[in-house]
Amino acid sequence: MDFSLHVSDLRKSFTSATGERIDVLRGVSLSAGAGEALAIMGASGAGKSTLLHLLGGLEAPEHGTIEAGKFSIDRAGAATLARFRNQQIGFVFQFHHLLPDLTTAENVSMPLRISGLSGHQAMVAAQQLLSTIGLNRRVSQSLVGHLSGGEQQRVAVCRALITNPAMVLADEPTGNLDAETGDEIARSLVNYSRQNRGLVVIATHNRAVADLCNRTLVLAEGKLRPA
């Protein structure tokens, strides 16, 4: 996997309920490559989530460029961008965003189903991946609403990694977990970057999580700087 991310002069603002313009990102630039785990730290409200949403094409920047591999995220149309996200990007969110009416394995298999893999093949791949993180067949057949918070986040990580994405974007993936489970989740993401040559970007408040990564940047006053 030969993948790099190049971001130049990224800007994004929002309008408050009172009509005030809030400049969240004021010229963010960064470069990162395959096999790297990059931590983004910063205070609450600094714009870490916004930055990850832009990198993943979930929101559009007002200015600047985002080159992911040979793909221009900032200039892509909706259908092309959706296909790129499904094939090349894995998302891990703080609050899981799992589908409660589906089983654990069905949640994990969903990205493969969307990409066109048969239901049987997708489920086999999902159950195999779940087994590697200690979630047995009984758990894989359970509704995700019956799982603990730590188990749900492990499922969310599996869903993000099931397509072997070139880039994984994790937004506070350990924020609601105890220290031991959070460390396990963070290490699984960092290990993915090293073993699969994926680029992993983790937005976090947790210094211990950041210390596992190759490099840490701090987002403050709308710009990134070295930690």
ROSE-4610 file (N, C-alpha, C; in Angstrom, 1 decimal, always signed):
// ROSE-4610
residu = [M/M/M/D/D/D/F/F/F/S/S/S/L/L/L/H/H/H/V/V/V/S/S/S/D/D/D/L/L/L/R/R/R/K/K/K/S/S/S/F/F/F/T/T/T/S/S/S/A/A/A/T/T/T/G/G/G/E/E/E/R/R/R/I/I/I/D/D/D/V/V/V/L/L/L/R/R/R/G/G/G/V/V/V/S/S/S/L/L/L/S/S/S/A/A/A/G/G/G/A/A/A/G/G/G/E/E/E/A/A/A/L/L/L/A/A/A/I/I/I/M/M/M/G/G/G/A/A/A/S/S/S/G/G/G/A/A/A/G/G/G/K/K/K/S/S/S/T/T/T/L/L/L/L/L/L/H/H/H/L/L/L/L/L/L/G/G/G/G/G/G/L/L/L/E/E/E/A/A/A/P/P/P/E/E/E/H/H/H/G/G/G/T/T/T/I/I/I/E/E/E/A/A/A/G/G/G/K/K/K/F/F/F/S/S/S/I/I/I/D/D/D/R/R/R/A/A/A/G/G/G/A/A/A/A/A/A/T/T/T/L/L/L/A/A/A/R/R/R/F/F/F/R/R/R/N/N/N/Q/Q/Q/Q/Q/Q/I/I/I/G/G/G/F/F/F/V/V/V/F/F/F/Q/Q/Q/F/F/F/H/H/H/H/H/H/L/L/L/L/L/L/P/P/P/D/D/D/L/L/L/T/T/T/T/T/T/A/A/A/E/E/E/N/N/N/V/V/V/S/S/S/M/M/M/P/P/P/L/L/L/R/R/R/I/I/I/S/S/S/G/G/G/L/L/L/S/S/S/G/G/G/H/H/H/Q/Q/Q/A/A/A/M/M/M/V/V/V/A/A/A/A/A/A/Q/Q/Q/Q/Q/Q/L/L/L/L/L/L/S/S/S/T/T/T/I/I/I/G/G/G/L/L/L/N/N/N/R/R/R/R/R/R/V/V/V/S/S/S/Q/Q/Q/S/S/S/L/L/L/V/V/V/G/G/G/H/H/H/L/L/L/S/S/S/G/G/G/G/G/G/E/E/E/Q/Q/Q/Q/Q/Q/R/R/R/V/V/V/A/A/A/V/V/V/C/C/C/R/R/R/A/A/A/L/L/L/I/I/I/T/T/T/N/N/N/P/P/P/A/A/A/M/M/M/V/V/V/L/L/L/A/A/A/D/D/D/E/E/E/P/P/P/T/T/T/G/G/G/N/N/N/L/L/L/D/D/D/A/A/A/E/E/E/T/T/T/G/G/G/D/D/D/E/E/E/I/I/I/A/A/A/R/R/R/S/S/S/L/L/L/V/V/V/N/N/N/Y/Y/Y/S/S/S/R/R/R/Q/Q/Q/N/N/N/R/R/R/G/G/G/L/L/L/V/V/V/V/V/V/I/I/I/A/A/A/T/T/T/H/H/H/N/N/N/R/R/R/A/A/A/V/V/V/A/A/A/D/D/D/L/L/L/C/C/C/N/N/N/R/R/R/T/T/T/L/L/L/V/V/V/L/L/L/A/A/A/E/E/E/G/G/G/K/K/K/L/L/L/R/R/R/P/P/P/A/A/A]
num = [1/1/1/2/2/2/3/3/3/4/4/4/5/5/5/6/6/6/7/7/7/8/8/8/9/9/9/10/10/10/11/11/11/12/12/12/13/13/13/14/14/14/15/15/15/16/16/16/17/17/17/18/18/18/19/19/19/20/20/20/21/21/21/22/22/22/23/23/23/24/24/24/25/25/25/26/26/26/27/27/27/28/28/28/29/29/29/30/30/30/31/31/31/32/32/32/33/33/33/34/34/34/35/35/35/36/36/36/37/37/37/38/38/38/39/39/39/40/40/40/41/41/41/42/42/42/43/43/43/44/44/44/45/45/45/46/46/46/47/47/47/48/48/48/49/49/49/50/50/50/51/51/51/52/52/52/53/53/53/54/54/54/55/55/55/56/56/56/57/57/57/58/58/58/59/59/59/60/60/60/61/61/61/62/62/62/63/63/63/64/64/64/65/65/65/66/66/66/67/67/67/68/68/68/69/69/69/70/70/70/71/71/71/72/72/72/73/73/73/74/74/74/75/75/75/76/76/76/77/77/77/78/78/78/79/79/79/80/80/80/81/81/81/82/82/82/83/83/83/84/84/84/85/85/85/86/86/86/87/87/87/88/88/88/89/89/89/90/90/90/91/91/91/92/92/92/93/93/93/94/94/94/95/95/95/96/96/96/97/97/97/98/98/98/99/99/99/100/100/100/101/101/101/102/102/102/103/103/103/104/104/104/105/105/105/106/106/106/107/107/107/108/108/108/109/109/109/110/110/110/111/111/111/112/112/112/113/113/113/114/114/114/115/115/115/116/116/116/117/117/117/118/118/118/119/119/119/120/120/120/121/121/121/122/122/122/123/123/123/124/124/124/125/125/125/126/126/126/127/127/127/128/128/128/129/129/129/130/130/130/131/131/131/132/132/132/133/133/133/134/134/134/135/135/135/136/136/136/137/137/137/138/138/138/139/139/139/140/140/140/141/141/141/142/142/142/143/143/143/144/144/144/145/145/145/146/146/146/147/147/147/148/148/148/149/149/149/150/150/150/151/151/151/152/152/152/153/153/153/154/154/154/155/155/155/156/156/156/157/157/157/158/158/158/159/159/159/160/160/160/161/161/161/162/162/162/163/163/163/164/164/164/165/165/165/166/166/166/167/167/167/168/168/168/169/169/169/170/170/170/171/171/171/172/172/172/173/173/173/174/174/174/175/175/175/176/176/176/177/177/177/178/178/178/179/179/179/180/180/180/181/181/181/182/182/182/183/183/183/184/184/184/185/185/185/186/186/186/187/187/187/188/188/188/189/189/189/190/190/190/191/191/191/192/192/192/193/193/193/194/194/194/195/195/195/196/196/196/197/197/197/198/198/198/199/199/199/200/200/200/201/201/201/202/202/202/203/203/203/204/204/204/205/205/205/206/206/206/207/207/207/208/208/208/209/209/209/210/210/210/211/211/211/212/212/212/213/213/213/214/214/214/215/215/215/216/216/216/217/217/217/218/218/218/219/219/219/220/220/220/221/221/221/222/222/222/223/223/223/224/224/224/225/225/225/226/226/226/227/227/227]
x = [+0.9/+0.0/+0.9/+0.8/+1.6/+0.7/+0.5/-0.5/+0.1/-0.3/+0.2/-1.0/-0.9/-1.9/-1.2/-1.7/-1.2/-2.3/-2.3/-3.3/-2.6/-3.3/-2.7/-3.7/-3.4/-4.1/-5.7/-6.0/-7.4/-8.1/-9.3/-10.0/-11.5/-12.0/-13.4/-14.0/-15.2/-15.9/-17.3/-17.9/-19.3/-20.0/-21.3/-22.0/-22.8/-22.6/-23.2/-24.7/-25.4/-26.8/-27.1/-26.1/-26.3/-25.9/-25.4/-25.0/-23.5/-22.8/-21.4/-20.6/-19.7/-18.8/-17.7/-17.5/-16.5/-15.5/-14.3/-13.3/-12.6/-12.9/-12.5/-11.1/-10.9/-9.6/-9.2/-8.0/-7.5/-6.2/-6.2/-5.0/-4.2/-4.9/-4.2/-3.5/-2.2/-1.4/-0.7/-0.7/+0.0/+0.3/+1.3/+1.6/+1.9/+1.4/+1.7/+1.6/+2.3/+2.4/+2.0/+2.0/+1.7/+2.5/+1.9/+2.6/+2.8/+2.2/+2.3/+1.1/+1.2/+0.2/+0.4/-0.6/-0.5/-1.5/-1.1/-2.1/-2.3/-3.6/-4.0/-4.5/-3.9/-4.3/-4.8/-5.6/-6.1/-7.2/-7.6/-8.7/-10.0/-11.0/-12.3/-12.8/-13.4/-13.8/-12.7/-11.5/-10.4/-10.6/-11.4/-11.6/-11.1/-10.8/-10.2/-11.2/-12.4/-13.5/-13.7/-13.8/-14.0/-12.9/-11.6/-10.5/-10.6/-11.0/-11.1/-12.3/-13.4/-14.5/-14.1/-13.3/-12.8/-11.9/-11.0/-10.0/-10.8/-11.9/-12.6/-13.7/-13.8/-14.8/-16.3/-16.4/-17.8/-18.3/-17.3/-17.7/-16.7/-17.1/-16.4/-15.6/-14.4/-13.7/-14.1/-13.9/-14.2/-13.0/-11.8/-10.6/-9.5/-8.7/-7.6/-7.8/-6.7/-6.8/-6.4/-7.0/-6.8/-6.5/-5.3/-4.9/-4.6/-5.4/-5.3/-4.9/-3.6/-3.1/-3.1/-3.7/-3.9/-5.3/-6.0/-7.4/-7.6/-8.3/-8.5/-9.9/-9.8/-11.0/-11.8/-11.1/-11.8/-12.5/-12.2/-12.8/-13.7/-13.8/-14.6/-16.1/-16.8/-18.3/-18.8/-20.0/-20.6/-20.5/-20.9/-20.9/-19.4/-18.5/-17.1/-16.5/-16.8/-16.3/-16.9/-18.1/-18.7/-18.0/-17.7/-17.1/-15.6/-15.0/-13.6/-13.6/-14.5/-14.6/-14.8/-15.7/-16.0/-14.8/-14.0/-12.9/-11.6/-11.4/-10.1/-10.0/-11.2/-11.1/-12.0/-11.4/-12.1/-12.3/-13.5/-13.9/-14.1/-13.6/-13.9/-14.3/-15.5/-16.1/-16.1/-16.2/-16.2/-17.5/-18.6/-19.9/-20.3/-19.4/-19.6/-20.3/-21.6/-22.5/-22.7/-22.9/-23.2/-24.8/-25.2/-26.6/-27.2/-28.1/-28.6/-29.4/-30.0/-30.9/-30.2/-28.9/-28.0/-27.1/-26.7/-25.8/-24.4/-23.5/-22.1/-21.5/-21.6/-21.0/-21.6/-22.9/-23.6/-23.1/-22.9/-22.3/-21.0/-20.1/-18.8/-18.7/-19.6/-19.6/-20.2/-20.9/-21.6/-20.8/-19.5/-18.7/-18.4/-18.2/-18.0/-19.2/-20.4/-21.7/-21.9/-21.6/-21.8/-20.8/-19.6/-18.7/-19.0/-20.0/-20.4/-20.1/-19.5/-19.1/-20.4/-20.5/-21.7/-21.9/-23.2/-23.5/-22.7/-22.6/-21.8/-20.4/-19.7/-18.3/-18.1/-18.9/-18.8/-18.9/-19.9/-20.0/-18.9/-18.3/-17.2/-16.0/-15.7/-14.6/-14.8/-16.1/-16.4/-16.1/-16.6/-16.4/-15.0/-14.2/-12.8/-12.0/-12.4/-11.8/-12.2/-13.4/-13.9/-13.2/-12.9/-12.2/-10.8/-10.1/-8.8/-8.7/-9.8/-9.8/-10.5/-10.7/-11.3/-12.8/-13.5/-15.0/-15.4/-15.9/-16.2/-17.5/-17.8/-18.9/-20.3/-20.4/-21.6/-21.8/-20.7/-20.8/-21.0/-20.5/-20.6/-22.1/-22.8/-24.2/-25.2/-24.7/-25.5/-25.8/-26.9/-27.2/-26.2/-25.7/-24.6/-25.1/-26.4/-27.0/-26.8/-26.5/-26.3/-24.9/-24.0/-22.6/-22.2/-21.1/-20.5/-20.0/-19.7/-19.1/-17.8/-17.0/-15.7/-15.8/-16.7/-17.0/-17.5/-18.4/-18.9/-17.8/-16.9/-15.8/-14.9/-14.7/-13.9/-14.6/-15.9/-16.7/-16.5/-16.6/-16.5/-15.1/-14.0/-12.7/-12.7/-13.3/-13.3/-14.1/-15.2/-15.9/-15.0/-14.2/-13.4/-12.2/-11.8/-10.6/-11.0/-12.3/-12.6/-12.3/-12.2/-11.9/-10.4/-9.6/-8.2/-7.9/-8.5/-8.4/-7.0/-6.8/-5.5/-5.3/-6.5/-6.4/-7.5/-7.2/-8.2/-8.2/-9.4/-9.6/-10.4/-9.8/-10.4/-10.6/-11.8/-12.2/-12.4/-11.5/-11.6/-12.1/-11.4/-11.9/-11.8/-11.1/-11.0/-11.6/-12.3/-12.9/-13.8/-14.6/-15.6/-15.2/-14.0/-13.5/-12.6/-12.6/-11.6/-10.2/-9.2/-7.8/-7.4/-7.7/-7.2/-7.8/-9.1/-9.8/-9.3/-9.2/-8.8/-7.4/-6.5/-5.1/-5.2/-6.0/-6.2/-6.7/-7.7/-8.2/-7.1/-6.4/-5.4/-4.3/-3.9/-2.8/-3.2/-4.5/-5.0/-4.9/-5.2/-5.2/-3.7/-2.9/-1.4/-0.8/-1.1/-0.6/-1.1/-2.3/-2.8/-1.9/-1.5/-0.7/+0.7/+1.2/+2.5/+2.5/+1.5/+1.4/+0.8/-0.1/-0.8/-0.4/+0.6/+1.0/-0.1/-1.0/-2.1/-1.7/-2.3/-2.1/-3.3/-2.9/-3.9/-3.8/-4.9/-5.0/-5.9/-5.4/-6.2/-6.4/-7.6/-7.8/-8.1/-7.3/-7.4/-7.0/-7.6/-7.2/-6.1/-6.0/-5.2/-3.8/-2.9/-1.5/-0.9/-1.4/-0.9/-1.2/-2.4/-2.7/-1.7/-1.5/-0.7/+0.8/+1.2/+2.6/+2.8/+1.7/+1.8/+2.1/+1.7/+1.8/+3.2/+3.5/+4.8/+5.0/+4.0/+4.1/+2.8/+3.0/+1.8/+1.9/+0.7/+0.5/-0.6/-0.5/-1.5/-2.3/-3.6/-4.5/-4.9/-4.5/-4.8/-4.9/-5.9/-6.2/-6.3/-6.8/-7.1/-6.0/-4.8/-3.7/-3.0/-2.2/-1.5/+0.0/+0.5/+1.9/+2.4/+3.7/+4.3/+4.1/+3.9/+3.7/+4.9]
y = [-1.2/+0.0/+1.2/+2.0/+3.2/+4.4/+5.1/+6.1/+7.2/+8.4/+9.6/+10.6/+11.5/+12.5/+13.9/+14.8/+16.1/+17.1/+18.0/+19.0/+20.3/+21.3/+22.6/+23.7/+24.5/+25.8/+25.5/+24.5/+24.2/+25.1/+25.6/+26.6/+26.2/+26.4/+26.1/+27.0/+27.5/+28.3/+27.9/+28.3/+28.0/+29.3/+29.4/+30.5/+30.1/+30.9/+30.5/+30.9/+30.5/+30.7/+32.2/+33.0/+34.5/+35.2/+34.4/+34.9/+35.2/+34.9/+35.2/+34.2/+34.6/+33.7/+33.2/+31.9/+31.3/+30.5/+31.0/+30.4/+29.3/+28.0/+26.9/+26.5/+26.3/+26.0/+27.2/+27.7/+29.0/+28.8/+27.7/+27.5/+26.3/+25.1/+23.9/+23.2/+22.9/+22.1/+21.0/+19.8/+18.7/+17.7/+16.8/+15.7/+14.5/+13.4/+12.1/+11.0/+9.9/+8.8/+7.4/+6.4/+5.1/+4.5/+3.8/+3.2/+4.1/+5.3/+6.3/+6.4/+6.5/+6.8/+8.2/+9.1/+10.5/+10.9/+11.5/+12.0/+13.5/+13.9/+15.3/+15.6/+16.5/+16.9/+18.3/+18.7/+20.1/+20.1/+21.3/+21.5/+21.2/+20.9/+20.7/+22.0/+21.8/+22.9/+23.5/+22.9/+23.4/+23.1/+22.1/+21.8/+20.4/+19.5/+18.2/+17.4/+17.4/+16.6/+17.2/+18.5/+19.1/+18.8/+18.8/+18.4/+17.0/+16.1/+14.7/+14.5/+15.3/+15.2/+15.7/+16.7/+17.2/+16.2/+15.6/+14.7/+13.5/+13.1/+12.0/+12.3/+13.6/+14.0/+14.0/+14.0/+14.1/+15.5/+16.5/+17.9/+18.5/+19.6/+20.3/+21.5/+21.7/+22.9/+24.1/+25.3/+26.5/+26.9/+26.4/+26.8/+25.7/+25.5/+24.5/+23.2/+22.4/+21.1/+20.0/+18.8/+17.6/+16.5/+16.1/+15.0/+13.7/+12.7/+11.4/+10.4/+10.0/+9.2/+10.1/+9.6/+10.4/+10.9/+10.9/+11.4/+12.7/+13.7/+15.0/+15.0/+14.9/+14.8/+16.1/+17.3/+18.6/+18.9/+18.2/+18.5/+17.4/+16.3/+15.1/+15.4/+14.8/+14.8/+13.8/+13.9/+13.2/+11.7/+11.2/+9.7/+9.2/+9.9/+9.4/+9.4/+10.5/+10.6/+9.5/+9.1/+8.0/+6.7/+6.5/+5.2/+5.2/+6.3/+6.4/+6.2/+6.8/+6.5/+5.1/+4.4/+3.0/+2.1/+2.5/+1.6/+1.9/+3.2/+3.6/+4.2/+4.5/+5.2/+4.4/+4.3/+3.7/+4.7/+4.8/+5.8/+5.1/+5.6/+5.2/+6.4/+6.4/+7.5/+7.2/+8.3/+8.1/+7.4/+7.7/+7.1/+6.0/+5.3/+4.0/+4.2/+4.8/+4.9/+3.5/+2.5/+1.2/+1.1/+0.2/+0.0/-1.0/-0.5/-1.3/-2.5/-2.5/-3.6/-4.7/-4.5/-5.5/-6.2/-7.4/-8.1/-7.5/-7.9/-7.5/-7.8/-9.0/-9.4/-8.6/-8.4/-7.7/-6.2/-5.6/-4.3/-4.2/-5.2/-5.2/-5.5/-6.3/-6.7/-5.7/-4.7/-3.7/-3.0/-2.5/-1.9/-2.8/-4.1/-5.1/-5.3/-5.4/-5.5/-4.3/-3.1/-1.9/-2.0/-2.5/-2.6/-3.6/-4.5/-5.5/-6.9/-7.2/-8.5/-9.3/-10.6/-11.3/-11.3/-11.5/-11.5/-12.6/-13.8/-14.9/-14.5/-14.1/-13.7/-12.6/-11.6/-10.5/-11.0/-11.8/-12.3/-13.2/-14.0/-14.8/-13.9/-12.9/-12.0/-11.3/-10.8/-10.1/-11.0/-12.2/-13.1/-13.5/-13.6/-13.9/-12.7/-11.5/-10.3/-10.1/-10.3/-10.2/-11.2/-12.4/-13.4/-13.0/-12.2/-11.8/-10.8/-10.2/-9.2/-9.8/-11.1/-11.8/-11.8/-11.4/-11.5/-12.8/-13.7/-15.0/-15.1/-16.2/-16.4/-16.0/-16.3/-15.9/-14.4/-13.7/-12.2/-11.7/-12.3/-11.9/-12.0/-12.9/-13.1/-12.3/-11.6/-10.8/-9.4/-8.8/-7.5/-6.6/-5.5/-4.7/-4.0/-3.8/-3.1/-3.9/-5.2/-6.1/-6.1/-5.4/-5.5/-4.3/-4.5/-3.4/-2.3/-1.1/+0.0/-0.4/-1.1/-1.5/-2.5/-3.4/-4.4/-3.6/-2.7/-1.9/-1.2/-0.6/+0.2/-0.8/-2.0/-3.0/-3.3/-3.4/-3.7/-2.6/-1.3/-0.2/-0.2/-0.6/-0.6/-1.7/-2.8/-3.9/-3.4/-2.7/-2.2/-1.2/-0.4/+0.5/-0.2/-1.3/-2.0/-3.1/-3.5/-4.7/-4.6/-3.4/-3.2/-3.0/-3.1/-2.9/-1.5/-0.4/+0.9/+1.5/+2.4/+3.1/+4.1/+4.7/+5.7/+5.4/+5.5/+5.3/+6.6/+7.2/+8.4/+8.0/+8.3/+7.9/+9.1/+9.4/+10.7/+10.3/+10.6/+10.3/+8.9/+7.9/+6.5/+5.9/+6.5/+6.0/+6.9/+7.9/+8.9/+8.5/+7.4/+6.9/+5.6/+5.2/+3.9/+4.0/+2.9/+2.8/+2.7/+3.0/+3.1/+1.8/+0.7/-0.6/-0.8/-0.7/-0.9/+0.2/+1.4/+2.5/+2.2/+1.7/+1.4/+0.3/-0.7/-1.8/-1.3/-0.4/+0.1/+0.9/+1.8/+2.6/+1.8/+0.8/-0.1/-0.9/-1.2/-2.0/-1.1/+0.2/+1.2/+1.5/+1.7/+1.9/+0.7/-0.5/-1.7/-1.9/-1.4/-1.5/-0.7/+0.5/+1.3/+0.7/+0.0/-0.7/-2.0/-2.8/-4.1/-4.0/-3.1/-3.0/-1.8/-1.0/+0.1/+1.1/+1.2/+2.2/+3.5/+4.6/+5.8/+6.0/+6.1/+6.3/+7.6/+8.4/+9.7/+9.6/+9.9/+9.8/+11.2/+11.7/+12.9/+12.4/+13.0/+12.5/+13.6/+13.5/+14.3/+13.5/+12.3/+11.4/+11.3/+11.8/+11.9/+10.5/+9.5/+8.1/+7.6/+7.9/+7.5/+8.1/+9.4/+10.2/+9.6/+9.2/+8.7/+7.4/+6.7/+5.4/+5.7/+6.9/+7.3/+7.7/+7.7/+8.1/+9.6/+10.4/+11.9/+12.5/+13.6/+14.3/+15.8/+16.2/+17.6/+18.2/+19.5/+20.2/+21.2/+21.1/+22.0/+23.1/+24.4/+25.5/+26.7/+27.5/+28.8/+28.5/+27.4/+27.1/+26.6/+26.3/+25.8/+24.7/+23.9/+22.8/+23.2/+22.7/+22.9/+21.6/+21.4/+20.2/+20.2/+19.1/+19.0/+19.4]
z = [+0.0/+0.0/+0.0/-1.1/-1.2/-1.2/+0.0/+0.1/+0.9/+0.5/+1.2/+1.3/+2.3/+2.5/+2.5/+1.6/+1.6/+1.7/+2.7/+3.0/+2.9/+2.2/+2.1/+2.4/+3.3/+3.6/+3.8/+4.6/+4.8/+5.7/+5.2/+6.0/+6.1/+7.3/+7.5/+8.6/+8.4/+9.4/+9.6/+10.7/+10.9/+11.4/+11.3/+11.8/+13.1/+14.2/+15.5/+15.4/+16.5/+16.6/+16.6/+17.0/+17.0/+15.8/+14.8/+13.5/+13.4/+14.5/+14.5/+13.7/+12.9/+12.1/+13.0/+13.0/+13.9/+12.9/+12.9/+12.1/+12.8/+12.4/+13.2/+12.7/+11.3/+10.7/+9.9/+10.2/+9.6/+8.7/+8.0/+7.2/+7.7/+7.7/+8.2/+7.0/+7.2/+6.3/+7.0/+6.3/+6.9/+5.8/+6.0/+5.1/+6.0/+5.5/+6.2/+5.2/+5.6/+4.6/+5.1/+4.3/+4.6/+5.7/+6.6/+7.7/+8.9/+8.9/+9.9/+10.8/+12.1/+13.0/+13.5/+13.2/+13.5/+14.5/+15.6/+16.6/+16.5/+16.6/+16.6/+17.9/+18.7/+20.0/+20.0/+21.0/+21.1/+22.0/+22.5/+23.4/+22.8/+23.6/+23.1/+22.3/+21.2/+20.3/+19.4/+19.5/+18.7/+17.2/+16.9/+15.5/+15.0/+16.0/+15.6/+14.8/+15.3/+14.6/+13.2/+13.2/+11.9/+10.9/+11.4/+10.5/+10.0/+10.9/+10.4/+9.4/+9.7/+8.7/+7.3/+7.3/+6.0/+5.4/+6.1/+5.6/+5.0/+5.6/+5.1/+4.1/+3.8/+2.8/+3.3/+4.6/+5.2/+5.2/+5.2/+5.0/+4.0/+3.4/+2.4/+2.9/+2.6/+3.0/+2.3/+2.9/+2.2/+1.3/+1.7/+0.9/+1.2/+0.3/+0.5/-0.3/-0.2/-1.0/-0.1/-0.4/+0.3/-0.7/-0.8/-1.8/-1.0/-1.2/-0.6/-1.6/-1.6/-2.7/-3.9/-5.0/-6.2/-6.3/-5.2/-5.3/-4.6/-5.3/-4.7/-4.0/-2.7/-1.9/-2.0/-2.0/-2.0/-3.4/-4.4/-5.7/-6.2/-5.5/-6.0/-5.9/-6.8/-6.8/-5.7/-5.4/-4.3/-4.5/-5.7/-6.0/-5.9/-6.6/-6.6/-5.2/-4.4/-3.1/-2.2/-2.3/-1.6/-1.9/-3.1/-3.5/-3.0/-3.0/-2.5/-1.0/-0.2/+1.2/+1.5/+0.8/+1.1/+0.8/-0.2/-0.6/+0.1/+0.5/+1.0/+2.4/+3.0/+4.3/+5.3/+6.5/+7.6/+8.7/+9.2/+10.3/+11.6/+12.7/+14.0/+14.8/+15.4/+16.1/+17.6/+18.4/+19.8/+20.2/+19.6/+20.0/+19.0/+18.4/+17.7/+16.4/+16.4/+15.3/+14.6/+15.5/+15.0/+14.7/+13.9/+13.7/+14.7/+15.6/+16.7/+16.3/+15.2/+14.8/+14.0/+13.9/+13.2/+14.2/+13.9/+14.8/+14.7/+15.6/+15.5/+14.2/+13.7/+12.4/+11.2/+11.3/+10.2/+10.2/+11.3/+11.4/+10.7/+11.1/+10.6/+9.1/+8.6/+7.2/+6.3/+6.8/+6.0/+5.0/+5.3/+4.2/+3.1/+3.4/+2.3/+1.5/+2.1/+1.4/+0.4/+0.9/+0.1/-1.1/-0.9/-2.0/-3.0/-2.7/-3.7/-3.4/-2.3/-1.9/-1.5/-1.7/-1.4/+0.1/+0.5/+2.0/+2.7/+2.1/+2.8/+2.9/+1.9/+1.9/+2.9/+2.9/+3.9/+5.3/+5.6/+6.9/+7.4/+6.5/+6.9/+7.2/+6.4/+6.7/+8.0/+8.2/+9.5/+10.7/+10.7/+11.8/+12.0/+11.0/+11.1/+11.8/+11.3/+11.9/+13.4/+13.7/+15.1/+16.0/+15.5/+16.3/+16.6/+15.8/+16.0/+17.2/+17.6/+18.7/+19.9/+19.9/+21.0/+21.2/+20.1/+20.1/+19.4/+20.2/+19.7/+18.8/+18.3/+17.4/+18.1/+19.4/+20.1/+20.1/+20.4/+20.4/+18.9/+17.9/+16.6/+16.1/+16.7/+16.4/+17.3/+18.2/+19.1/+18.6/+18.9/+18.6/+19.3/+18.6/+19.2/+20.5/+20.6/+21.8/+23.0/+22.9/+24.1/+24.5/+23.8/+24.1/+25.1/+25.8/+26.6/+25.7/+26.3/+25.6/+24.9/+25.7/+25.1/+24.0/+24.1/+23.0/+21.8/+22.0/+20.9/+20.1/+20.9/+20.2/+19.5/+20.0/+19.2/+17.9/+18.0/+16.8/+15.8/+16.3/+15.4/+14.8/+15.5/+14.9/+13.8/+14.1/+13.0/+11.8/+12.0/+10.8/+10.0/+10.7/+10.0/+9.2/+9.7/+9.2/+8.2/+8.1/+7.3/+5.8/+5.3/+3.9/+3.6/+4.7/+4.6/+4.0/+4.6/+4.1/+4.1/+3.1/+3.0/+4.2/+4.6/+5.7/+6.7/+8.0/+9.0/+9.8/+10.0/+10.8/+12.0/+13.2/+14.5/+15.3/+15.6/+16.4/+17.8/+18.7/+20.1/+20.4/+19.8/+19.9/+21.3/+22.2/+23.5/+24.6/+24.1/+25.0/+26.1/+25.8/+26.7/+27.3/+27.3/+27.7/+28.9/+29.7/+30.8/+30.2/+31.1/+30.6/+29.9/+30.5/+29.9/+28.5/+28.4/+27.1/+26.1/+26.5/+25.6/+25.1/+25.9/+25.5/+24.4/+24.7/+23.7/+22.3/+22.4/+21.1/+20.4/+21.1/+20.5/+19.9/+20.6/+20.1/+18.9/+18.8/+17.6/+16.4/+16.6/+15.5/+15.0/+16.0/+15.7/+15.0/+15.5/+14.9/+13.5/+13.2/+11.8/+10.9/+11.4/+10.5/+10.2/+11.2/+11.0/+10.3/+10.5/+9.9/+8.5/+8.2/+7.0/+6.1/+6.6/+5.8/+5.6/+6.6/+6.5/+7.2/+6.8/+7.5/+8.5/+9.7/+10.8/+11.4/+11.5/+12.1/+13.3/+14.5/+15.7/+16.3/+16.4/+17.2/+18.7/+19.6/+21.0/+22.0/+23.2/+24.3/+25.2/+24.9/+25.7/+25.4/+26.2/+26.0/+25.8/+26.6/+26.4/+25.0/+24.5/+23.1/+22.1/+22.3/+21.4/+21.4/+22.6/+22.8/+22.0/+21.7/+20.9/+19.4/+19.0/+17.6/+17.2/+15.9/+15.4/+15.6/+15.5/+15.5/+16.1/+16.8/+17.4/+16.9/+16.5/+16.1/+17.0/+17.3/+18.2/+17.3/+17.4/+16.7/+17.7/+17.4/+18.3/+17.5/+17.7/+17.0/+15.5/+15.2/+13.8/+13.0/+13.6/+12.8/+13.6/+12.8/+13.4/+13.7/+14.8/+15.1/+15.7/+15.7/+16.3/+17.8/+18.4/+19.9/+20.6]
